[in-house]
Amino acid sequence: KGMYLCSRDGISITQDATVAEVYDVSGAGDTVIAAVAAAYCKEYPLSVCMALATMAAKVVIGHLGTYAITDSELKVEMLNSQFRKERH
């Protein structure tokens, strides 16, 4: 259904997942952790980190077995999502 974050100061953020055809969830959690960590290291707000992570996971679950998403796949997902519309 998406992600939920509750910070130490009690602020909560939710990030809904978009509908995707699921072929295999292997590695989806690892993808989420990696995407959040990479975006956080670039000093993006946590809400943006979560949005990018859900988009990355959406791509990964659309493949059989574990799958490493590419930069170009994430860019395409961003362009096709509400992310672009909400952030501009």
N, C-alpha and C positions, 0 to 999 in steps of 0.2 A: 504493500500500500504506500510505501514511501519511507521517510525518515523522520525521527523526532529527536530534537536536541534540547536539553535543559542545562543551562550554564550554571556555574557556581553561584551567581548572583540571582538565580531564579528566573531568568529570562528564558522563554521557550520558543523554539523555532520548529516549524513543520515544513516538510518538503514532500509534496505528493509525487507519486510515481505516475508516469504515463503508461497507458496500455501498450503492451508489446506481446508479440507471439513468443512464448517461452519454449526454447528447445532444450536448454540445459542450464541449470543454475550453478554448475561447478565453477568456482573461481569468482563468482559475482561479489561475494563479501570481500575477498582480497582486492578486487577492483575498486570497490567503494573506499576501502581504507587507503589504498594507494592514491586515488584521485583526491580525496579529502586532504591527505598529507601533502601532496604536491601543490595543490591550490593554496593551502594554509601557509606553506613555506614561501609562496609568492605574495603572502600577506593579503589575500582576498578575504573579504568578510565570510564568516561561517555560513551564512545563508547562500552565498555564491559557491562555496566549497561543496555544500550539500547538493545544490542544483547540478553542478558539474558531475558529481559522483553518481547521481541517479541517472543522468544521461549516459555516462560511461557504462553503468551496469545494464541499462536497457540494450545497448549494443552487444555486450558480452553474452547476455542470456539468449540472444538470437542466433547463437552458434552452438554447434555440438561440441562437447568437451570443453576443456579450459581454453580460453582465447585471450590474447593480448590485444587490446584495442589500440589503434594507431591514432596519431594526432589528427590526421585527415578525417577519420571516422567520427571523432569527437567534434570536430569543426562542423561537419555536415549535420550531425545531430543538434548542435547548438543553433545552426541556421534554420533548421526545420522545427525548432521548438518555440515555446513561449518565452524562453530565456532571452532571446534576442529582442523580442517585443517589449518585455518587461524592463530590460536594462537600458533601453535607449529612449 
